[in-house]
Amino acid sequence: MTQPIDEFVQQTIERLGRRPEATIPILQAIQEHYRYLPDDALSRVCDLTEITPARIAGVSSFFMQFRHQPVGEHMISV
């Protein structure tokens, strides 16, 4: 069973920090856990940290590793 988004995000932030420099590690942790970046989780990150929605949008859209839509269990790339 997956823990609630609020709980997971809060634990991740406590572990990685609240400053803007923690944006990428936080996004990586969220994506590793959920396999994409849920809007609810990103909103919660903004509520609990000094990271702005604009920073999250910029970082998550710049790096190809981040996904904003759920993906299948197995990913194949060519």
N, CA, C and O atoms as CSV, one atom per row, in Angstrom:
chain,resi,resn,atom,element,x,y,z
A,1,MET,N,N,0.841,-1.179,0.000
A,1,MET,CA,C,0.000,0.000,0.000
A,1,MET,C,C,0.890,1.247,0.000
A,1,MET,O,O,1.856,1.324,0.759
A,2,THR,N,N,0.570,2.192,-0.829
A,2,THR,CA,C,1.332,3.421,-0.935
A,2,THR,C,C,0.870,4.407,0.127
A,2,THR,O,O,-0.327,4.567,0.364
A,3,GLN,N,N,1.844,5.072,0.770
A,3,GLN,CA,C,1.482,6.048,1.793
A,3,GLN,C,C,0.891,7.293,1.135
A,3,GLN,O,O,1.160,7.564,-0.035
A,4,PRO,N,N,0.092,8.046,1.880
A,4,PRO,CA,C,-0.517,9.255,1.323
A,4,PRO,C,C,0.540,10.230,0.812
A,4,PRO,O,O,1.657,10.283,1.326
A,5,ILE,N,N,0.163,11.001,-0.212
A,5,ILE,CA,C,1.095,11.947,-0.831
A,5,ILE,C,C,1.657,12.915,0.202
A,5,ILE,O,O,2.867,13.141,0.238
A,6,ASP,N,N,0.801,13.490,1.044
A,6,ASP,CA,C,1.269,14.467,2.035
A,6,ASP,C,C,2.363,13.883,2.920
A,6,ASP,O,O,3.381,14.527,3.176
A,7,GLU,N,N,2.146,12.673,3.377
A,7,GLU,CA,C,3.105,12.036,4.283
A,7,GLU,C,C,4.428,11.776,3.574
A,7,GLU,O,O,5.493,12.070,4.116
A,8,PHE,N,N,4.364,11.225,2.366
A,8,PHE,CA,C,5.594,10.937,1.631
A,8,PHE,C,C,6.361,12.220,1.321
A,8,PHE,O,O,7.575,12.278,1.519
A,9,VAL,N,N,5.670,13.240,0.841
A,9,VAL,CA,C,6.322,14.507,0.489
A,9,VAL,C,C,6.954,15.131,1.727
A,9,VAL,O,O,8.086,15.611,1.663
A,10,GLN,N,N,6.256,15.132,2.830
A,10,GLN,CA,C,6.789,15.720,4.058
A,10,GLN,C,C,8.054,14.984,4.505
A,10,GLN,O,O,9.037,15.625,4.876
A,11,GLN,N,N,8.045,13.674,4.476
A,11,GLN,CA,C,9.227,12.903,4.859
A,11,GLN,C,C,10.389,13.166,3.911
A,11,GLN,O,O,11.539,13.258,4.342
A,12,THR,N,N,10.090,13.286,2.625
A,12,THR,CA,C,11.126,13.557,1.630
A,12,THR,C,C,11.761,14.921,1.870
A,12,THR,O,O,12.982,15.061,1.802
A,13,ILE,N,N,10.944,15.917,2.147
A,13,ILE,CA,C,11.447,17.270,2.391
A,13,ILE,C,C,12.271,17.311,3.672
A,13,ILE,O,O,13.305,17.977,3.723
A,14,GLU,N,N,11.828,16.615,4.692
A,14,GLU,CA,C,12.591,16.571,5.936
A,14,GLU,C,C,13.968,15.958,5.705
A,14,GLU,O,O,14.949,16.360,6.332
A,15,ARG,N,N,14.033,14.997,4.813
A,15,ARG,CA,C,15.286,14.306,4.524
A,15,ARG,C,C,16.190,15.122,3.599
A,15,ARG,O,O,17.409,15.117,3.772
A,16,LEU,N,N,15.612,15.823,2.619
A,16,LEU,CA,C,16.415,16.483,1.578
A,16,LEU,C,C,16.544,17.993,1.730
A,16,LEU,O,O,17.462,18.588,1.167
A,17,GLY,N,N,15.653,18.618,2.472
A,17,GLY,CA,C,15.757,20.056,2.702
A,17,GLY,C,C,14.631,20.845,2.069
A,17,GLY,O,O,13.867,20.330,1.254
A,18,ARG,N,N,14.544,22.114,2.464
A,18,ARG,CA,C,13.457,22.994,2.036
A,18,ARG,C,C,13.927,24.096,1.085
A,18,ARG,O,O,13.109,24.862,0.576
A,19,ARG,N,N,15.206,24.177,0.848
A,19,ARG,CA,C,15.757,25.248,0.033
A,19,ARG,C,C,15.610,24.936,-1.459
A,19,ARG,O,O,15.461,23.773,-1.832
A,20,PRO,N,N,15.650,25.958,-2.308
A,20,PRO,CA,C,15.536,25.746,-3.755
A,20,PRO,C,C,16.587,24.795,-4.324
A,20,PRO,O,O,16.348,24.148,-5.344
A,21,GLU,N,N,17.750,24.706,-3.672
A,21,GLU,CA,C,18.799,23.800,-4.140
A,21,GLU,C,C,18.375,22.334,-4.068
A,21,GLU,O,O,18.980,21.485,-4.722
A,22,ALA,N,N,17.361,22.035,-3.293
A,22,ALA,CA,C,16.891,20.661,-3.140
A,22,ALA,C,C,15.849,20.277,-4.191
A,22,ALA,O,O,15.311,19.171,-4.142
A,23,THR,N,N,15.559,21.159,-5.127
A,23,THR,CA,C,14.502,20.899,-6.107
A,23,THR,C,C,14.706,19.587,-6.848
A,23,THR,O,O,13.809,18.744,-6.868
A,24,ILE,N,N,15.862,19.403,-7.452
A,24,ILE,CA,C,16.086,18.193,-8.260
A,24,ILE,C,C,16.036,16.934,-7.402
A,24,ILE,O,O,15.336,15.992,-7.774
A,25,PRO,N,N,16.739,16.867,-6.272
A,25,PRO,CA,C,16.627,15.648,-5.452
A,25,PRO,C,C,15.194,15.342,-4.991
A,25,PRO,O,O,14.792,14.180,-4.931
A,26,ILE,N,N,14.438,16.380,-4.669
A,26,ILE,CA,C,13.045,16.168,-4.247
A,26,ILE,C,C,12.226,15.614,-5.410
A,26,ILE,O,O,11.478,14.652,-5.240
A,27,LEU,N,N,12.364,16.212,-6.580
A,27,LEU,CA,C,11.625,15.723,-7.750
A,27,LEU,C,C,12.023,14.295,-8.095
A,27,LEU,O,O,11.170,13.481,-8.449
A,28,GLN,N,N,13.308,13.987,-7.995
A,28,GLN,CA,C,13.762,12.621,-8.273
A,28,GLN,C,C,13.153,11.629,-7.287
A,28,GLN,O,O,12.736,10.541,-7.684
A,29,ALA,N,N,13.098,11.990,-6.021
A,29,ALA,CA,C,12.519,11.101,-5.009
A,29,ALA,C,C,11.033,10.886,-5.250
A,29,ALA,O,O,10.537,9.765,-5.141
A,30,ILE,N,N,10.326,11.954,-5.577
A,30,ILE,CA,C,8.886,11.829,-5.848
A,30,ILE,C,C,8.651,10.948,-7.062
A,30,ILE,O,O,7.784,10.073,-7.043
A,31,GLN,N,N,9.418,11.177,-8.114
A,31,GLN,CA,C,9.225,10.372,-9.316
A,31,GLN,C,C,9.611,8.911,-9.091
A,31,GLN,O,O,8.956,8.010,-9.615
A,32,GLU,N,N,10.654,8.675,-8.329
A,32,GLU,CA,C,11.044,7.293,-8.037
A,32,GLU,C,C,9.926,6.568,-7.284
A,32,GLU,O,O,9.672,5.386,-7.513
A,33,HIS,N,N,9.270,7.294,-6.391
A,33,HIS,CA,C,8.214,6.682,-5.577
A,33,HIS,C,C,6.921,6.465,-6.368
A,33,HIS,O,O,6.318,5.395,-6.289
A,34,TYR,N,N,6.494,7.480,-7.132
A,34,TYR,CA,C,5.210,7.417,-7.829
A,34,TYR,C,C,5.336,7.059,-9.313
A,34,TYR,O,O,4.328,6.795,-9.968
A,35,ARG,N,N,6.561,7.046,-9.850
A,35,ARG,CA,C,6.861,6.772,-11.261
A,35,ARG,C,C,6.517,7.952,-12.170
A,35,ARG,O,O,6.667,7.844,-13.387
A,36,TYR,N,N,6.065,9.063,-11.617
A,36,TYR,CA,C,5.841,10.322,-12.322
A,36,TYR,C,C,5.695,11.407,-11.256
A,36,TYR,O,O,5.800,11.118,-10.064
A,37,LEU,N,N,5.455,12.646,-11.670
A,37,LEU,CA,C,5.320,13.757,-10.724
A,37,LEU,C,C,3.853,14.171,-10.602
A,37,LEU,O,O,3.370,14.979,-11.396
A,38,PRO,N,N,3.144,13.623,-9.614
A,38,PRO,CA,C,1.732,13.997,-9.439
A,38,PRO,C,C,1.591,15.478,-9.062
A,38,PRO,O,O,2.381,16.003,-8.276
A,39,ASP,N,N,0.590,16.135,-9.622
A,39,ASP,CA,C,0.350,17.555,-9.339
A,39,ASP,C,C,0.144,17.809,-7.848
A,39,ASP,O,O,0.606,18.822,-7.324
A,40,ASP,N,N,-0.542,16.900,-7.164
A,40,ASP,CA,C,-0.780,17.065,-5.724
A,40,ASP,C,C,0.536,17.102,-4.948
A,40,ASP,O,O,0.698,17.895,-4.021
A,41,ALA,N,N,1.464,16.244,-5.335
A,41,ALA,CA,C,2.761,16.194,-4.656
A,41,ALA,C,C,3.550,17.470,-4.922
A,41,ALA,O,O,4.176,18.011,-4.011
A,42,LEU,N,N,3.526,17.956,-6.163
A,42,LEU,CA,C,4.260,19.172,-6.498
A,42,LEU,C,C,3.688,20.377,-5.761
A,42,LEU,O,O,4.434,21.244,-5.305
A,43,SER,N,N,2.383,20.429,-5.648
A,43,SER,CA,C,1.732,21.513,-4.917
A,43,SER,C,C,2.131,21.476,-3.447
A,43,SER,O,O,2.381,22.515,-2.836
A,44,ARG,N,N,2.188,20.289,-2.893
A,44,ARG,CA,C,2.566,20.135,-1.480
A,44,ARG,C,C,4.013,20.552,-1.252
A,44,ARG,O,O,4.335,21.145,-0.222
A,45,VAL,N,N,4.894,20.243,-2.216
A,45,VAL,CA,C,6.291,20.673,-2.121
A,45,VAL,C,C,6.347,22.197,-2.016
A,45,VAL,O,O,7.084,22.736,-1.190
A,46,CYS,N,N,5.584,22.879,-2.837
A,46,CYS,CA,C,5.563,24.350,-2.801
A,46,CYS,C,C,5.045,24.876,-1.468
A,46,CYS,O,O,5.532,25.889,-0.965
A,47,ASP,N,N,4.065,24.196,-0.899
A,47,ASP,CA,C,3.491,24.615,0.384
A,47,ASP,C,C,4.489,24.484,1.533
A,47,ASP,O,O,4.490,25.298,2.456
A,48,LEU,N,N,5.341,23.454,1.471
A,48,LEU,CA,C,6.214,23.120,2.594
A,48,LEU,C,C,7.645,23.628,2.449
A,48,LEU,O,O,8.435,23.502,3.384
A,49,THR,N,N,7.993,24.197,1.305
A,49,THR,CA,C,9.380,24.602,1.066
A,49,THR,C,C,9.461,26.032,0.551
A,49,THR,O,O,8.455,26.729,0.420
A,50,GLU,N,N,10.677,26.439,0.268
A,50,GLU,CA,C,10.935,27.740,-0.346
A,50,GLU,C,C,10.958,27.614,-1.874
A,50,GLU,O,O,11.338,28.559,-2.564
A,51,ILE,N,N,10.564,26.478,-2.396
A,51,ILE,CA,C,10.589,26.220,-3.836
A,51,ILE,C,C,9.280,26.731,-4.445
A,51,ILE,O,O,8.193,26.391,-3.978
A,52,THR,N,N,9.399,27.541,-5.481
A,52,THR,CA,C,8.218,28.140,-6.112
A,52,THR,C,C,7.650,27.217,-7.193
A,52,THR,O,O,8.367,26.372,-7.727
A,53,PRO,N,N,6.369,27.377,-7.512
A,53,PRO,CA,C,5.784,26.606,-8.616
A,53,PRO,C,C,6.531,26.849,-9.936
A,53,PRO,O,O,6.678,25.932,-10.743
A,54,ALA,N,N,6.998,28.074,-10.150
A,54,ALA,CA,C,7.732,28.381,-11.378
A,54,ALA,C,C,9.043,27.596,-11.447
A,54,ALA,O,O,9.421,27.114,-12.515
A,55,ARG,N,N,9.727,27.467,-10.328
A,55,ARG,CA,C,10.982,26.692,-10.305
A,55,ARG,C,C,10.710,25.221,-10.588
A,55,ARG,O,O,11.432,24.593,-11.362
A,56,ILE,N,N,9.685,24.675,-9.972
A,56,ILE,CA,C,9.348,23.271,-10.206
A,56,ILE,C,C,8.984,23.052,-11.669
A,56,ILE,O,O,9.438,22.089,-12.287
A,57,ALA,N,N,8.173,23.937,-12.221
A,57,ALA,CA,C,7.775,23.808,-13.627
A,57,ALA,C,C,8.994,23.907,-14.541
A,57,ALA,O,O,9.127,23.135,-15.490
A,58,GLY,N,N,9.878,24.851,-14.255
A,58,GLY,CA,C,11.063,25.028,-15.081
A,58,GLY,C,C,11.992,23.834,-15.034
A,58,GLY,O,O,12.438,23.354,-16.076
A,59,VAL,N,N,12.287,23.351,-13.847
A,59,VAL,CA,C,13.205,22.217,-13.691
A,59,VAL,C,C,12.594,20.945,-14.256
A,59,VAL,O,O,13.255,20.203,-14.982
A,60,SER,N,N,11.334,20.693,-13.926
A,60,SER,CA,C,10.725,19.423,-14.351
A,60,SER,C,C,10.453,19.367,-15.848
A,60,SER,O,O,10.373,18.279,-16.419
A,61,SER,N,N,10.309,20.523,-16.493
A,61,SER,CA,C,10.108,20.504,-17.942
A,61,SER,C,C,11.430,20.565,-18.696
A,61,SER,O,O,11.490,20.161,-19.857
A,62,PHE,N,N,12.484,21.059,-18.065
A,62,PHE,CA,C,13.788,21.157,-18.718
A,62,PHE,C,C,14.459,19.785,-18.833
A,62,PHE,O,O,14.998,19.440,-19.885
A,63,PHE,N,N,14.423,19.010,-17.751
A,63,PHE,CA,C,15.093,17.717,-17.737
A,63,PHE,C,C,14.170,16.630,-18.263
A,63,PHE,O,O,13.047,16.475,-17.784
A,64,MET,N,N,14.640,15.888,-19.237
A,64,MET,CA,C,13.826,14.855,-19.885
A,64,MET,C,C,13.514,13.680,-18.952
A,64,MET,O,O,12.612,12.892,-19.240
A,65,GLN,N,N,14.234,13.553,-17.859
A,65,GLN,CA,C,14.015,12.427,-16.949
A,65,GLN,C,C,12.691,12.517,-16.198
A,65,GLN,O,O,12.195,11.510,-15.692
A,66,PHE,N,N,12.123,13.704,-16.121
A,66,PHE,CA,C,10.899,13.885,-15.343
A,66,PHE,C,C,9.658,13.710,-16.213
A,66,PHE,O,O,9.600,14.188,-17.346
A,67,ARG,N,N,8.659,13.008,-15.654
A,67,ARG,CA,C,7.391,12.750,-16.346
A,67,ARG,C,C,6.251,13.346,-15.539
A,67,ARG,O,O,6.238,13.264,-14.310
A,68,HIS,N,N,5.289,13.950,-16.240
A,68,HIS,CA,C,4.127,14.547,-15.582
A,68,HIS,C,C,2.875,13.691,-15.759
A,68,HIS,O,O,1.809,14.034,-15.248
A,69,GLN,N,N,3.002,12.596,-16.468
A,69,GLN,CA,C,1.888,11.674,-16.677
A,69,GLN,C,C,2.300,10.287,-16.199
A,69,GLN,O,O,3.469,9.920,-16.317
A,70,PRO,N,N,1.369,9.518,-15.666
A,70,PRO,CA,C,1.701,8.156,-15.244
A,70,PRO,C,C,2.192,7.326,-16.430
A,70,PRO,O,O,1.758,7.516,-17.566
A,71,VAL,N,N,3.090,6.417,-16.141
A,71,VAL,CA,C,3.617,5.522,-17.171
A,71,VAL,C,C,3.323,4.086,-16.784
A,71,VAL,O,O,2.942,3.794,-15.650
A,72,GLY,N,N,3.504,3.210,-17.734
A,72,GLY,CA,C,3.278,1.791,-17.493
A,72,GLY,C,C,4.343,1.209,-16.578
A,72,GLY,O,O,5.314,1.878,-16.223
A,73,GLU,N,N,4.147,-0.024,-16.213
A,73,GLU,CA,C,5.067,-0.695,-15.312
A,73,GLU,C,C,6.434,-0.907,-15.951
A,73,GLU,O,O,7.463,-0.799,-15.284
A,74,HIS,N,N,6.438,-1.213,-17.257
A,74,HIS,CA,C,7.680,-1.461,-17.977
A,74,HIS,C,C,7.855,-0.392,-19.045
A,74,HIS,O,O,6.957,-0.158,-19.854
A,75,MET,N,N,9.011,0.251,-19.043
A,75,MET,CA,C,9.281,1.275,-20.050
A,75,MET,C,C,10.318,0.743,-21.036
A,75,MET,O,O,11.348,0.198,-20.639
A,76,ILE,N,N,10.034,0.905,-22.304
A,76,ILE,CA,C,10.946,0.484,-23.361
A,76,ILE,C,C,11.288,1.704,-24.175
A,76,ILE,O,O,10.396,2.440,-24.598
A,77,SER,N,N,12.570,1.933,-24.402
A,77,SER,CA,C,12.977,3.050,-25.255
A,77,SER,C,C,13.946,2.554,-26.304
A,77,SER,O,O,14.708,1.613,-26.081
A,78,VAL,N,N,13.904,3.202,-27.444
A,78,VAL,CA,C,14.770,2.809,-28.555
A,78,VAL,C,C,15.668,3.972,-28.903
A,78,VAL,O,O,16.487,3.867,-29.816
